[in-house]
């Protein structure tokens, strides 16, 4: 009977260690996901800004290059 009790205690300890490890992995993943979201947001803002600058520098349909440059002054 003592052997079964020791085996049960060992299994409980093993499950507790596994639970702690999975909890740590989950916490690390949550940090990584938050970092990813921040970086994605930063890159999207940078991309949008660059695209707007490009559109401002590109002549629009039916507009000559001189006409598009006049609006920049």
C-alpha positions as CSV (number, residue, x, y, z in Angstrom):
1,X,0.0,0.0,0.0
2,X,2.9,2.4,0.8
3,X,4.3,1.7,-2.6
4,X,1.1,2.8,-4.3
5,X,1.0,5.9,-2.1
6,X,4.6,6.8,-3.1
7,X,3.8,6.2,-6.8
8,X,0.7,8.4,-6.5
9,X,2.8,11.1,-4.8
10,X,5.4,10.9,-7.5
11,X,2.7,11.2,-10.2
12,X,1.2,14.2,-8.5
13,X,4.7,15.9,-8.3
14,X,5.3,15.1,-11.9
15,X,2.0,16.5,-13.0
16,X,2.6,19.6,-10.8
17,X,6.0,20.1,-12.5
18,X,4.4,19.7,-15.9
19,X,1.7,22.2,-15.0
20,X,4.3,24.7,-13.9
21,X,6.3,24.2,-17.1
22,X,3.2,24.7,-19.3
23,X,2.2,27.8,-17.3
24,X,5.6,29.2,-17.9
25,X,5.4,28.4,-21.6
26,X,2.0,30.1,-21.8
27,X,3.2,33.2,-20.0
28,X,6.2,33.4,-22.4
29,X,3.9,33.0,-25.4
30,X,1.6,35.8,-24.1
31,X,4.7,38.1,-23.9
32,X,5.7,37.1,-27.4
33,X,2.2,37.7,-28.8
34,X,2.1,41.2,-27.2
35,X,5.6,42.0,-28.6
36,X,4.4,40.8,-32.0
37,X,1.2,42.9,-31.9
38,X,3.3,46.0,-30.9
39,X,5.8,45.4,-33.7
40,X,3.0,44.8,-36.2
41,X,1.3,48.0,-35.3
42,X,4.6,49.9,-35.5
43,X,5.4,48.5,-38.9
44,X,1.9,49.1,-40.2
45,X,2.1,52.8,-39.2
46,X,5.5,53.1,-40.8
47,X,4.2,51.4,-44.0
48,X,1.1,53.6,-44.1
49,X,3.3,56.7,-43.7
50,X,5.7,55.6,-46.5
51,X,2.8,54.8,-48.8
52,X,1.2,58.2,-48.2
53,X,4.6,59.9,-48.9
54,X,4.9,57.9,-52.1
55,X,1.3,58.8,-53.2
56,X,2.1,62.5,-52.5
57,X,5.1,62.3,-54.8
58,X,3.4,60.4,-57.6
59,X,1.5,62.4,-60.2
60,X,-2.2,61.7,-60.2
61,X,-4.0,60.6,-63.3
62,X,-4.6,63.5,-65.7
63,X,-2.1,65.6,-63.8
64,X,1.3,66.6,-65.2
65,X,4.4,66.3,-63.0
66,X,4.7,70.1,-62.8
67,X,1.1,70.4,-61.5
68,X,1.7,67.8,-58.8
69,X,4.9,69.6,-57.7
70,X,3.1,73.0,-57.4
71,X,1.0,71.6,-54.6
72,X,4.1,70.7,-52.6
73,X,5.3,74.4,-52.1
